[in-house]
């Protein structure tokens, strides 16, 4: 009977910055990230599309403004989260 191969133990390393973090700090970051995405990708584009100047613009202009108002904050948020992760802030 063959013995099962043992996998090497995985080491979990913590940086100096992560040692002082608490669960409440993690919940705070999660709440801020959630609120950022909710406000910038749902509320803001909806509010912007309801403005008089955007609502009376031609259809393609209104669509372009709405798409930009949704995509730009989404891209900023995703790249920002990646940067925060790389710099070990979250």
DOPA-904668 format. One record per atom (N, C-alpha, C, O): residue number from 1; chain; atom name; x, y, z negated. Coordinates in nm, 2 decimals, padded with zeros to 4 digits. Each point is the difference from the previous one (the first is absolute). Example, Ala and Ser with C-alpha at 12.3 -4.5 7.8 and 13.67 -1.06 7.14 Angstrom:
2
pt n->1&chain->A&atom->N&x->01.32&y->-00.57&z->-00.78
pt n->1&chain->A&atom->CA&x->-00.09&y->00.12&z->00.00
pt n->1&chain->A&atom->C&x->00.09&y->00.12&z->00.00
pt n->1&chain->A&atom->O&x->00.10&y->00.00&z->-00.07
pt n->2&chain->A&atom->N&x->-00.14&y->00.11&z->00.14
pt n->2&chain->A&atom->CA&x->00.09&y->00.11&z->00.00
pt n->2&chain->A&atom->C&x->-00.08&y->00.11&z->-00.08
pt n->2&chain->A&atom->O&x->00.05&y->00.11&z->-00.01
***
This chain:
90
pt n->1&chain->A&atom->N&x->00.08&y->-00.12&z->00.00
pt n->1&chain->A&atom->CA&x->-00.08&y->00.12&z->00.00
pt n->1&chain->A&atom->C&x->00.09&y->00.12&z->00.00
pt n->1&chain->A&atom->O&x->00.09&y->00.02&z->-00.08
pt n->2&chain->A&atom->N&x->-00.12&y->00.08&z->00.17
pt n->2&chain->A&atom->CA&x->00.07&y->00.12&z->00.01
pt n->2&chain->A&atom->C&x->-00.04&y->00.10&z->-00.11
pt n->2&chain->A&atom->O&x->-00.11&y->00.01&z->-00.04
pt n->3&chain->A&atom->N&x->00.22&y->00.06&z->-00.01
pt n->3&chain->A&atom->CA&x->-00.03&y->00.10&z->-00.09
pt n->3&chain->A&atom->C&x->-00.04&y->00.13&z->00.07
pt n->3&chain->A&atom->O&x->00.06&y->00.03&z->00.11
pt n->4&chain->A&atom->N&x->-00.15&y->00.05&z->-00.16
pt n->4&chain->A&atom->CA&x->-00.04&y->00.12&z->00.06
pt n->4&chain->A&atom->C&x->00.11&y->00.10&z->-00.01
pt n->4&chain->A&atom->O&x->00.07&y->00.01&z->-00.10
pt n->5&chain->A&atom->N&x->-00.05&y->00.07&z->00.20
pt n->5&chain->A&atom->CA&x->00.10&y->00.10&z->00.00
pt n->5&chain->A&atom->C&x->-00.04&y->00.12&z->-00.09
pt n->5&chain->A&atom->O&x->-00.12&y->00.04&z->00.00
pt n->6&chain->A&atom->N&x->00.21&y->00.00&z->-00.08
pt n->6&chain->A&atom->CA&x->-00.03&y->00.11&z->-00.09
pt n->6&chain->A&atom->C&x->00.03&y->00.14&z->00.07
pt n->6&chain->A&atom->O&x->00.11&y->00.01&z->00.06
pt n->7&chain->A&atom->N&x->-00.20&y->00.07&z->-00.06
pt n->7&chain->A&atom->CA&x->00.02&y->00.14&z->00.05
pt n->7&chain->A&atom->C&x->00.08&y->00.08&z->-00.10
pt n->7&chain->A&atom->O&x->-00.02&y->-00.02&z->-00.12
pt n->8&chain->A&atom->N&x->00.10&y->00.11&z->00.17
pt n->8&chain->A&atom->CA&x->00.07&y->00.09&z->-00.09
pt n->8&chain->A&atom->C&x->-00.10&y->00.09&z->-00.08
pt n->8&chain->A&atom->O&x->-00.10&y->00.04&z->00.05
pt n->9&chain->A&atom->N&x->00.14&y->-00.01&z->-00.17
pt n->9&chain->A&atom->CA&x->-00.09&y->00.08&z->-00.08
pt n->9&chain->A&atom->C&x->00.01&y->00.14&z->00.05
pt n->9&chain->A&atom->O&x->00.10&y->00.06&z->00.05
pt n->10&chain->A&atom->N&x->-00.22&y->00.00&z->-00.04
pt n->10&chain->A&atom->CA&x->-00.01&y->00.14&z->00.05
pt n->10&chain->A&atom->C&x->00.02&y->00.10&z->-00.12
pt n->10&chain->A&atom->O&x->-00.07&y->-00.01&z->-00.10
pt n->11&chain->A&atom->N&x->00.16&y->00.10&z->00.12
pt n->11&chain->A&atom->CA&x->00.02&y->00.09&z->-00.11
pt n->11&chain->A&atom->C&x->-00.08&y->00.13&z->00.03
pt n->11&chain->A&atom->O&x->00.00&y->00.05&z->00.11
pt n->12&chain->A&atom->N&x->-00.06&y->00.00&z->-00.21
pt n->12&chain->A&atom->CA&x->-00.08&y->00.12&z->00.00
pt n->12&chain->A&atom->C&x->00.09&y->00.11&z->-00.06
pt n->12&chain->A&atom->O&x->00.03&y->00.00&z->-00.12
pt n->13&chain->A&atom->N&x->00.01&y->00.10&z->00.20
pt n->13&chain->A&atom->CA&x->00.08&y->00.10&z->-00.05
pt n->13&chain->A&atom->C&x->-00.08&y->00.13&z->-00.02
pt n->13&chain->A&atom->O&x->-00.10&y->00.03&z->00.07
pt n->14&chain->A&atom->N&x->00.13&y->00.04&z->-00.17
pt n->14&chain->A&atom->CA&x->-00.06&y->00.13&z->-00.03
pt n->14&chain->A&atom->C&x->00.10&y->00.11&z->00.00
pt n->14&chain->A&atom->O&x->00.11&y->-00.02&z->-00.04
pt n->15&chain->A&atom->N&x->-00.15&y->00.13&z->00.10
pt n->15&chain->A&atom->CA&x->00.10&y->00.11&z->00.00
pt n->15&chain->A&atom->C&x->-00.02&y->00.08&z->-00.13
pt n->15&chain->A&atom->O&x->-00.10&y->-00.02&z->-00.08
pt n->16&chain->A&atom->N&x->00.18&y->00.12&z->00.06
pt n->16&chain->A&atom->CA&x->00.00&y->00.08&z->-00.12
pt n->16&chain->A&atom->C&x->-00.13&y->00.08&z->-00.01
pt n->16&chain->A&atom->O&x->-00.06&y->00.02&z->-00.10
pt n->17&chain->A&atom->N&x->00.01&y->00.02&z->00.22
pt n->17&chain->A&atom->CA&x->-00.12&y->00.08&z->00.01
pt n->17&chain->A&atom->C&x->-00.12&y->-00.09&z->-00.04
pt n->17&chain->A&atom->O&x->-00.10&y->00.06&z->-00.06
pt n->18&chain->A&atom->N&x->00.10&y->-00.18&z->00.10
pt n->18&chain->A&atom->CA&x->-00.12&y->-00.09&z->-00.02
pt n->18&chain->A&atom->C&x->-00.01&y->-00.04&z->-00.14
pt n->18&chain->A&atom->O&x->-00.11&y->-00.04&z->-00.05
pt n->19&chain->A&atom->N&x->00.21&y->00.04&z->-00.03
pt n->19&chain->A&atom->CA&x->00.00&y->-00.05&z->-00.14
pt n->19&chain->A&atom->C&x->-00.10&y->00.08&z->-00.08
pt n->19&chain->A&atom->O&x->-00.07&y->-00.06&z->-00.08
pt n->20&chain->A&atom->N&x->00.07&y->00.19&z->00.09
pt n->20&chain->A&atom->CA&x->-00.09&y->00.08&z->-00.08
pt n->20&chain->A&atom->C&x->-00.14&y->00.01&z->00.05
pt n->20&chain->A&atom->O&x->-00.08&y->00.08&z->-00.06
pt n->21&chain->A&atom->N&x->00.04&y->-00.15&z->00.16
pt n->21&chain->A&atom->CA&x->-00.14&y->00.01&z->00.05
pt n->21&chain->A&atom->C&x->-00.10&y->-00.08&z->-00.08
pt n->21&chain->A&atom->O&x->00.04&y->-00.11&z->-00.04
pt n->22&chain->A&atom->N&x->-00.15&y->00.16&z->00.03
pt n->22&chain->A&atom->CA&x->-00.11&y->-00.07&z->-00.07
pt n->22&chain->A&atom->C&x->-00.11&y->-00.04&z->00.09
pt n->22&chain->A&atom->O&x->00.00&y->00.05&z->00.12
pt n->23&chain->A&atom->N&x->-00.09&y->-00.13&z->-00.17
pt n->23&chain->A&atom->CA&x->-00.12&y->-00.03&z->00.08
pt n->23&chain->A&atom->C&x->-00.08&y->00.12&z->00.03
pt n->23&chain->A&atom->O&x->-00.06&y->00.02&z->00.11
pt n->24&chain->A&atom->N&x->00.05&y->00.07&z->-00.20
pt n->24&chain->A&atom->CA&x->-00.08&y->00.13&z->00.02
pt n->24&chain->A&atom->C&x->00.06&y->00.08&z->00.11
pt n->24&chain->A&atom->O&x->-00.07&y->00.06&z->00.08
pt n->25&chain->A&atom->N&x->00.20&y->-00.06&z->-00.08
pt n->25&chain->A&atom->CA&x->00.07&y->00.08&z->00.11
pt n->25&chain->A&atom->C&x->-00.03&y->-00.07&z->00.14
pt n->25&chain->A&atom->O&x->-00.02&y->00.08&z->00.09
pt n->26&chain->A&atom->N&x->00.01&y->-00.21&z->-00.09
pt n->26&chain->A&atom->CA&x->-00.03&y->-00.07&z->00.13
pt n->26&chain->A&atom->C&x->-00.15&y->00.03&z->00.04
pt n->26&chain->A&atom->O&x->-00.02&y->00.03&z->00.12
pt n->27&chain->A&atom->N&x->-00.07&y->-00.03&z->-00.22
pt n->27&chain->A&atom->CA&x->-00.14&y->00.04&z->00.03
pt n->27&chain->A&atom->C&x->-00.01&y->00.14&z->00.05
pt n->27&chain->A&atom->O&x->-00.08&y->00.03&z->00.09
pt n->28&chain->A&atom->N&x->00.16&y->00.06&z->-00.15
pt n->28&chain->A&atom->CA&x->00.00&y->00.14&z->00.05
pt n->28&chain->A&atom->C&x->00.04&y->00.01&z->00.14
pt n->28&chain->A&atom->O&x->-00.06&y->00.07&z->00.08
pt n->29&chain->A&atom->N&x->00.17&y->-00.13&z->-00.04
pt n->29&chain->A&atom->CA&x->00.05&y->00.00&z->00.14
pt n->29&chain->A&atom->C&x->-00.11&y->-00.06&z->00.09
pt n->29&chain->A&atom->O&x->-00.02&y->00.06&z->00.11
pt n->30&chain->A&atom->N&x->-00.03&y->-00.17&z->-00.15
pt n->30&chain->A&atom->CA&x->-00.11&y->-00.06&z->00.09
pt n->30&chain->A&atom->C&x->-00.12&y->00.09&z->00.02
pt n->30&chain->A&atom->O&x->-00.05&y->00.01&z->00.11
pt n->31&chain->A&atom->N&x->00.01&y->00.06&z->-00.22
pt n->31&chain->A&atom->CA&x->-00.11&y->00.09&z->00.01
pt n->31&chain->A&atom->C&x->00.03&y->00.12&z->00.09
pt n->31&chain->A&atom->O&x->-00.08&y->00.03&z->00.08
pt n->32&chain->A&atom->N&x->00.20&y->00.02&z->-00.09
pt n->32&chain->A&atom->CA&x->00.04&y->00.11&z->00.08
pt n->32&chain->A&atom->C&x->00.01&y->-00.04&z->00.15
pt n->32&chain->A&atom->O&x->-00.05&y->00.08&z->00.09
pt n->33&chain->A&atom->N&x->00.10&y->-00.19&z->-00.06
pt n->33&chain->A&atom->CA&x->00.01&y->-00.05&z->00.14
pt n->33&chain->A&atom->C&x->-00.14&y->-00.02&z->00.05
pt n->33&chain->A&atom->O&x->-00.02&y->00.03&z->00.12
pt n->34&chain->A&atom->N&x->-00.06&y->-00.10&z->-00.20
pt n->34&chain->A&atom->CA&x->-00.14&y->-00.02&z->00.05
pt n->34&chain->A&atom->C&x->-00.07&y->00.13&z->00.03
pt n->34&chain->A&atom->O&x->-00.07&y->00.01&z->00.10
pt n->35&chain->A&atom->N&x->00.08&y->00.08&z->-00.19
pt n->35&chain->A&atom->CA&x->-00.07&y->00.13&z->00.02
pt n->35&chain->A&atom->C&x->00.05&y->00.08&z->00.12
pt n->35&chain->A&atom->O&x->-00.07&y->00.06&z->00.07
pt n->36&chain->A&atom->N&x->00.20&y->-00.07&z->-00.05
pt n->36&chain->A&atom->CA&x->00.06&y->00.06&z->00.12
pt n->36&chain->A&atom->C&x->-00.06&y->-00.05&z->00.12
pt n->36&chain->A&atom->O&x->-00.04&y->00.08&z->00.09
pt n->37&chain->A&atom->N&x->00.03&y->-00.21&z->-00.07
pt n->37&chain->A&atom->CA&x->-00.05&y->-00.06&z->00.12
pt n->37&chain->A&atom->C&x->-00.15&y->00.02&z->00.01
pt n->37&chain->A&atom->O&x->-00.05&y->00.02&z->00.12
pt n->38&chain->A&atom->N&x->-00.02&y->-00.02&z->-00.22
pt n->38&chain->A&atom->CA&x->-00.15&y->00.02&z->00.00
pt n->38&chain->A&atom->C&x->-00.02&y->00.15&z->00.05
pt n->38&chain->A&atom->O&x->-00.09&y->00.02&z->00.09
pt n->39&chain->A&atom->N&x->00.15&y->00.07&z->-00.15
pt n->39&chain->A&atom->CA&x->-00.02&y->00.14&z->00.03
pt n->39&chain->A&atom->C&x->00.05&y->00.04&z->00.14
pt n->39&chain->A&atom->O&x->-00.07&y->00.06&z->00.07
pt n->40&chain->A&atom->N&x->00.19&y->-00.10&z->-00.04
pt n->40&chain->A&atom->CA&x->00.06&y->00.04&z->00.13
pt n->40&chain->A&atom->C&x->-00.05&y->-00.08&z->00.12
pt n->40&chain->A&atom->O&x->00.00&y->00.05&z->00.11
pt n->41&chain->A&atom->N&x->-00.05&y->-00.17&z->-00.13
pt n->41&chain->A&atom->CA&x->-00.04&y->-00.07&z->00.12
pt n->41&chain->A&atom->C&x->-00.16&y->-00.02&z->00.01
pt n->41&chain->A&atom->O&x->-00.04&y->-00.05&z->00.10
pt n->42&chain->A&atom->N&x->-00.03&y->00.09&z->-00.20
pt n->42&chain->A&atom->CA&x->-00.15&y->-00.01&z->00.01
pt n->42&chain->A&atom->C&x->-00.06&y->00.14&z->-00.02
pt n->42&chain->A&atom->O&x->-00.08&y->00.04&z->00.09
pt n->43&chain->A&atom->N&x->00.10&y->00.02&z->-00.20
pt n->43&chain->A&atom->CA&x->-00.07&y->00.12&z->-00.03
pt n->43&chain->A&atom->C&x->00.05&y->00.12&z->00.09
pt n->43&chain->A&atom->O&x->-00.08&y->00.07&z->00.06
pt n->44&chain->A&atom->N&x->00.21&y->-00.05&z->-00.05
pt n->44&chain->A&atom->CA&x->00.05&y->00.11&z->00.08
pt n->44&chain->A&atom->C&x->-00.04&y->00.00&z->00.15
pt n->44&chain->A&atom->O&x->-00.05&y->00.10&z->00.04
pt n->45&chain->A&atom->N&x->00.07&y->-00.21&z->00.03
pt n->45&chain->A&atom->CA&x->-00.05&y->00.00&z->00.14
pt n->45&chain->A&atom->C&x->-00.15&y->00.02&z->00.01
pt n->45&chain->A&atom->O&x->-00.05&y->00.06&z->00.09
pt n->46&chain->A&atom->N&x->-00.03&y->-00.12&z->-00.18
pt n->46&chain->A&atom->CA&x->-00.14&y->00.02&z->00.00
pt n->46&chain->A&atom->C&x->-00.04&y->00.15&z->-00.02
pt n->46&chain->A&atom->O&x->-00.08&y->00.05&z->00.07
pt n->47&chain->A&atom->N&x->00.15&y->00.01&z->-00.17
pt n->47&chain->A&atom->CA&x->-00.03&y->00.14&z->-00.03
pt n->47&chain->A&atom->C&x->00.04&y->00.09&z->00.12
pt n->47&chain->A&atom->O&x->-00.07&y->00.09&z->00.04
pt n->48&chain->A&atom->N&x->00.19&y->-00.12&z->00.02
pt n->48&chain->A&atom->CA&x->00.05&y->00.08&z->00.11
pt n->48&chain->A&atom->C&x->-00.09&y->-00.02&z->00.12
pt n->48&chain->A&atom->O&x->-00.03&y->00.10&z->00.07
pt n->49&chain->A&atom->N&x->-00.03&y->-00.21&z->-00.04
pt n->49&chain->A&atom->CA&x->-00.09&y->-00.02&z->00.12
pt n->49&chain->A&atom->C&x->-00.13&y->00.07&z->-00.02
pt n->49&chain->A&atom->O&x->-00.07&y->00.03&z->00.10
pt n->50&chain->A&atom->N&x->00.04&y->00.00&z->-00.22
pt n->50&chain->A&atom->CA&x->-00.13&y->00.08&z->-00.03
pt n->50&chain->A&atom->C&x->00.02&y->00.15&z->00.01
pt n->50&chain->A&atom->O&x->-00.10&y->00.07&z->-00.01
pt n->51&chain->A&atom->N&x->00.22&y->-00.02&z->00.02
pt n->51&chain->A&atom->CA&x->00.02&y->00.14&z->00.01
pt n->51&chain->A&atom->C&x->-00.05&y->00.05&z->00.14
pt n->51&chain->A&atom->O&x->00.00&y->-00.07&z->00.10
pt n->52&chain->A&atom->N&x->-00.05&y->00.20&z->-00.11
pt n->52&chain->A&atom->CA&x->-00.06&y->00.06&z->00.12
pt n->52&chain->A&atom->C&x->00.09&y->00.00&z->00.12
pt n->52&chain->A&atom->O&x->-00.05&y->-00.03&z->00.11
pt n->53&chain->A&atom->N&x->00.17&y->00.07&z->-00.13
pt n->53&chain->A&atom->CA&x->00.09&y->00.01&z->00.12
pt n->53&chain->A&atom->C&x->00.03&y->-00.14&z->00.06
pt n->53&chain->A&atom->O&x->00.02&y->-00.01&z->00.12
pt n->54&chain->A&atom->N&x->-00.01&y->-00.09&z->-00.20
pt n->54&chain->A&atom->CA&x->00.03&y->-00.14&z->00.06
pt n->54&chain->A&atom->C&x->-00.13&y->-00.06&z->00.06
pt n->54&chain->A&atom->O&x->00.00&y->-00.06&z->00.10
pt n->55&chain->A&atom->N&x->-00.11&y->00.09&z->-00.17
pt n->55&chain->A&atom->CA&x->-00.13&y->-00.06&z->00.04
pt n->55&chain->A&atom->C&x->-00.04&y->00.06&z->00.14
pt n->55&chain->A&atom->O&x->-00.07&y->-00.07&z->00.08
pt n->56&chain->A&atom->N&x->00.10&y->00.19&z->-00.05
pt n->56&chain->A&atom->CA&x->-00.04&y->00.06&z->00.12
pt n->56&chain->A&atom->C&x->00.10&y->-00.01&z->00.11
pt n->56&chain->A&atom->O&x->-00.02&y->00.04&z->00.12
pt n->57&chain->A&atom->N&x->00.13&y->-00.10&z->-00.14
pt n->57&chain->A&atom->CA&x->00.11&y->-00.02&z->00.10
pt n->57&chain->A&atom->C&x->-00.05&y->-00.11&z->00.09
pt n->57&chain->A&atom->O&x->-00.08&y->-00.08&z->-00.03
pt n->58&chain->A&atom->N&x->00.14&y->00.07&z->00.15
pt n->58&chain->A&atom->CA&x->-00.03&y->-00.11&z->00.10
pt n->58&chain->A&atom->C&x->00.03&y->-00.13&z->-00.07
pt n->58&chain->A&atom->O&x->00.08&y->-00.01&z->-00.09
pt n->59&chain->A&atom->N&x->-00.15&y->-00.09&z->00.14
pt n->59&chain->A&atom->CA&x->00.01&y->-00.14&z->-00.05
pt n->59&chain->A&atom->C&x->00.14&y->-00.05&z->-00.02
pt n->59&chain->A&atom->O&x->00.04&y->-00.06&z->-00.10
pt n->60&chain->A&atom->N&x->00.04&y->00.07&z->00.21
pt n->60&chain->A&atom->CA&x->00.14&y->-00.05&z->-00.01
pt n->60&chain->A&atom->C&x->00.09&y->00.07&z->-00.10
pt n->60&chain->A&atom->O&x->00.08&y->-00.05&z->-00.06
pt n->61&chain->A&atom->N&x->-00.11&y->00.18&z->00.05
pt n->61&chain->A&atom->CA&x->00.08&y->00.08&z->-00.10
pt n->61&chain->A&atom->C&x->-00.04&y->-00.04&z->-00.14
pt n->61&chain->A&atom->O&x->00.09&y->-00.01&z->-00.09
pt n->62&chain->A&atom->N&x->-00.22&y->00.00&z->00.07
pt n->62&chain->A&atom->CA&x->-00.04&y->-00.04&z->-00.13
pt n->62&chain->A&atom->C&x->00.05&y->-00.14&z->-00.04
pt n->62&chain->A&atom->O&x->00.04&y->-00.03&z->-00.11
pt n->63&chain->A&atom->N&x->-00.04&y->-00.06&z->00.21
pt n->63&chain->A&atom->CA&x->00.05&y->-00.14&z->-00.02
pt n->63&chain->A&atom->C&x->00.15&y->00.00&z->-00.03
pt n->63&chain->A&atom->O&x->00.05&y->-00.07&z->-00.09
pt n->64&chain->A&atom->N&x->00.03&y->00.16&z->00.16
pt n->64&chain->A&atom->CA&x->00.14&y->00.01&z->-00.02
pt n->64&chain->A&atom->C&x->00.03&y->00.06&z->-00.14
pt n->64&chain->A&atom->O&x->00.09&y->-00.05&z->-00.07
pt n->65&chain->A&atom->N&x->-00.16&y->00.15&z->00.03
pt n->65&chain->A&atom->CA&x->00.02&y->00.06&z->-00.13
pt n->65&chain->A&atom->C&x->-00.04&y->-00.11&z->-00.11
pt n->65&chain->A&atom->O&x->00.08&y->-00.01&z->-00.10
pt n->66&chain->A&atom->N&x->-00.19&y->-00.06&z->00.11
pt n->66&chain->A&atom->CA&x->-00.03&y->-00.10&z->-00.10
pt n->66&chain->A&atom->C&x->00.10&y->-00.11&z->-00.01
pt n->66&chain->A&atom->O&x->00.03&y->-00.05&z->-00.10
pt n->67&chain->A&atom->N&x->00.02&y->00.00&z->00.22
pt n->67&chain->A&atom->CA&x->00.10&y->-00.10&z->00.00
pt n->67&chain->A&atom->C&x->00.13&y->00.04&z->-00.07
pt n->67&chain->A&atom->O&x->00.06&y->-00.07&z->-00.07
pt n->68&chain->A&atom->N&x->-00.02&y->00.19&z->00.10
pt n->68&chain->A&atom->CA&x->00.12&y->00.06&z->-00.06
pt n->68&chain->A&atom->C&x->-00.02&y->00.02&z->-00.14
pt n->68&chain->A&atom->O&x->00.10&y->-00.03&z->-00.08
pt n->69&chain->A&atom->N&x->-00.21&y->00.07&z->00.03
pt n->69&chain->A&atom->CA&x->-00.03&y->00.03&z->-00.14
pt n->69&chain->A&atom->C&x->00.00&y->-00.13&z->-00.08
pt n->69&chain->A&atom->O&x->00.02&y->-00.01&z->-00.12
pt n->70&chain->A&atom->N&x->-00.05&y->-00.10&z->00.19
pt n->70&chain->A&atom->CA&x->00.00&y->-00.13&z->-00.06
pt n->70&chain->A&atom->C&x->00.14&y->-00.07&z->00.00
pt n->70&chain->A&atom->O&x->00.05&y->-00.05&z->-00.10
pt n->71&chain->A&atom->N&x->00.01&y->00.06&z->00.22
pt n->71&chain->A&atom->CA&x->00.13&y->-00.08&z->00.02
pt n->71&chain->A&atom->C&x->00.12&y->00.07&z->-00.07
pt n->71&chain->A&atom->O&x->00.08&y->-00.08&z->-00.06
pt n->72&chain->A&atom->N&x->-00.07&y->00.21&z->00.07
pt n->72&chain->A&atom->CA&x->00.12&y->00.06&z->-00.06
pt n->72&chain->A&atom->C&x->00.01&y->-00.03&z->-00.15
pt n->72&chain->A&atom->O&x->00.10&y->-00.04&z->-00.05
pt n->73&chain->A&atom->N&x->-00.21&y->00.06&z->-00.03
pt n->73&chain->A&atom->CA&x->00.01&y->-00.03&z->-00.15
pt n->73&chain->A&atom->C&x->00.03&y->-00.15&z->-00.02
pt n->73&chain->A&atom->O&x->00.06&y->-00.03&z->-00.10
pt n->74&chain->A&atom->N&x->-00.12&y->-00.05&z->00.18
pt n->74&chain->A&atom->CA&x->00.02&y->-00.15&z->-00.01
pt n->74&chain->A&atom->C&x->00.15&y->-00.03&z->00.02
pt n->74&chain->A&atom->O&x->00.06&y->-00.07&z->-00.08
pt n->75&chain->A&atom->N&x->00.00&y->00.12&z->00.19
pt n->75&chain->A&atom->CA&x->00.14&y->-00.02&z->00.03
pt n->75&chain->A&atom->C&x->00.09&y->00.06&z->-00.11
pt n->75&chain->A&atom->O&x->00.10&y->-00.07&z->-00.05
pt n->76&chain->A&atom->N&x->-00.13&y->00.19&z->00.00
pt n->76&chain->A&atom->CA&x->00.08&y->00.06&z->-00.11
pt n->76&chain->A&atom->C&x->-00.01&y->-00.09&z->-00.12
pt n->76&chain->A&atom->O&x->00.10&y->-00.02&z->-00.07
pt n->77&chain->A&atom->N&x->-00.22&y->-00.03&z->00.03
pt n->77&chain->A&atom->CA&x->-00.02&y->-00.08&z->-00.11
pt n->77&chain->A&atom->C&x->00.08&y->-00.13&z->00.01
pt n->77&chain->A&atom->O&x->00.06&y->-00.05&z->-00.10
pt n->78&chain->A&atom->N&x->-00.07&y->-00.02&z->00.21
pt n->78&chain->A&atom->CA&x->00.07&y->-00.12&z->00.02
pt n->78&chain->A&atom->C&x->00.16&y->00.01&z->-00.01
pt n->78&chain->A&atom->O&x->00.07&y->-00.07&z->-00.06
pt n->79&chain->A&atom->N&x->-00.02&y->00.17&z->00.13
pt n->79&chain->A&atom->CA&x->00.14&y->00.03&z->00.00
pt n->79&chain->A&atom->C&x->00.04&y->00.05&z->-00.14
pt n->79&chain->A&atom->O&x->00.11&y->-00.03&z->-00.04
pt n->80&chain->A&atom->N&x->-00.19&y->00.10&z->-00.02
pt n->80&chain->A&atom->CA&x->00.03&y->00.05&z->-00.14
pt n->80&chain->A&atom->C&x->00.01&y->-00.12&z->-00.10
pt n->80&chain->A&atom->O&x->00.08&y->00.00&z->-00.08
pt n->81&chain->A&atom->N&x->-00.18&y->-00.09&z->00.09
pt n->81&chain->A&atom->CA&x->00.01&y->-00.12&z->-00.08
pt n->81&chain->A&atom->C&x->00.12&y->-00.08&z->00.02
pt n->81&chain->A&atom->O&x->00.06&y->-00.05&z->-00.09
pt n->82&chain->A&atom->N&x->-00.02&y->00.04&z->00.22
pt n->82&chain->A&atom->CA&x->00.12&y->-00.08&z->00.03
pt n->82&chain->A&atom->C&x->00.13&y->00.07&z->-00.06
pt n->82&chain->A&atom->O&x->00.09&y->-00.06&z->-00.05
pt n->83&chain->A&atom->N&x->-00.09&y->00.20&z->00.06
pt n->83&chain->A&atom->CA&x->00.11&y->00.07&z->-00.05
pt n->83&chain->A&atom->C&x->00.01&y->-00.01&z->-00.15
pt n->83&chain->A&atom->O&x->00.11&y->-00.02&z->-00.06
pt n->84&chain->A&atom->N&x->-00.23&y->00.03&z->-00.01
pt n->84&chain->A&atom->CA&x->00.00&y->-00.02&z->-00.14
pt n->84&chain->A&atom->C&x->00.05&y->-00.14&z->-00.05
pt n->84&chain->A&atom->O&x->00.06&y->-00.02&z->-00.10
pt n->85&chain->A&atom->N&x->-00.10&y->-00.08&z->00.19
pt n->85&chain->A&atom->CA&x->00.05&y->-00.13&z->-00.03
pt n->85&chain->A&atom->C&x->00.15&y->-00.02&z->00.02
pt n->85&chain->A&atom->O&x->00.07&y->-00.06&z->-00.09
pt n->86&chain->A&atom->N&x->-00.02&y->00.12&z->00.19
pt n->86&chain->A&atom->CA&x->00.14&y->-00.01&z->00.03
pt n->86&chain->A&atom->C&x->00.09&y->00.07&z->-00.11
pt n->86&chain->A&atom->O&x->00.10&y->-00.05&z->-00.03
pt n->87&chain->A&atom->N&x->-00.15&y->00.16&z->-00.02
pt n->87&chain->A&atom->CA&x->00.07&y->00.08&z->-00.10
pt n->87&chain->A&atom->C&x->-00.03&y->-00.06&z->-00.14
pt n->87&chain->A&atom->O&x->00.04&y->00.06&z->-00.10
pt n->88&chain->A&atom->N&x->-00.12&y->-00.16&z->00.09
pt n->88&chain->A&atom->CA&x->-00.03&y->-00.07&z->-00.12
pt n->88&chain->A&atom->C&x->-00.08&y->00.09&z->-00.10
pt n->88&chain->A&atom->O&x->00.03&y->00.00&z->-00.12
pt n->89&chain->A&atom->N&x->-00.12&y->00.08&z->00.17
pt n->89&chain->A&atom->CA&x->-00.08&y->00.08&z->-00.08
pt n->89&chain->A&atom->C&x->-00.13&y->-00.07&z->-00.03
pt n->89&chain->A&atom->O&x->-00.07&y->00.04&z->-00.10
pt n->90&chain->A&atom->N&x->00.02&y->-00.13&z->00.18
pt n->90&chain->A&atom->CA&x->-00.12&y->-00.07&z->-00.03
pt n->90&chain->A&atom->C&x->00.04&y->-00.15&z->00.01
pt n->90&chain->A&atom->O&x->-00.09&y->-00.09&z->-00.02
***
